[in-house]
């Protein structure tokens, strides 16, 4: 029984060693270039059949006037109606969006009511187009100004406010889109 198990072990080892030694050596046939490989896959390709089109008028002439020349472009009527439908649905969806992420300038944070009123008056006088937001969480007043959709728009005002109020900073907040459009 011991001899039989030793024979099986030797046979298995020789198979493993032989298999490993053959796979480790690279093939010596290097005459085939990568670009020479060809295979015909047309038998397995999916074939699509053309769908019949509807009887909508196929073309509408649109005249585009430029400064120097007049060009006539032909657009399929079906594409125009599809684009109009898509634009209408996007417009309806956009009307329902009221708030977005944006920026405000935090002008003042402190405990003095008189100072926050002065800062608010400064904003109203210097930048009448900006909306101000005053919040009070006992004992702290916070004054924020503006509804900016981009950081670049906020930085235009921020540099001027920073000259007067050194503690001013830009903060990221949820802003009212309609008020933001009035500022720009």
Phi, psi and omega in degrees: 000320180293324181291321180296317180292327178291322179295316179297319178297317179294320179295317180296318179296319180293325178293315181295315181294319180294320180292321180291321184290327180286322183283341182281335182272136181286158178288143183267356179272094182250021181280344184272123178273159183295321182287351182278352183286130179223142176209135181269113181253012183295334181290334183256359180290145177281136180252130180251142178254144181290137178273146178291144181270160179281172184264034175285146178307133190280329185222146174231134179273131179241129180261123179250119182260128177248172180299318187253329184227162175243124181245144177249124180245143177251126180239137177295136182296326181297320180293319179300316180292322178294320178294318179298318179296316180296317180294322177296318180293324177293320180297318179295318180295320181290330178294332181280345180275122182250325184242152177211166176281140182199207185225150170226160177257119177277108188276316187217140170223121180179184186257353187265118181293323181297316181294320180292325176293322177295319179295320179295318178296321177299316180296315180298321182283316184279324184226075183294342180281347181271138173275143178250148180229115180252126177235149182228119173234107192315124005256022190252134173260140175231129178243122178238149182228144172092158172225094185248132179277335180234155180292328180296319177297319180293324182294332178299315179280325184302317182297324179286321180289324181298330178297325182269319181241101185292340180275359181296147178206155177272135179233146178272127182213171174275124185242160176276123185294320182295319178293326178296321181291331179289328182289320186286000000 
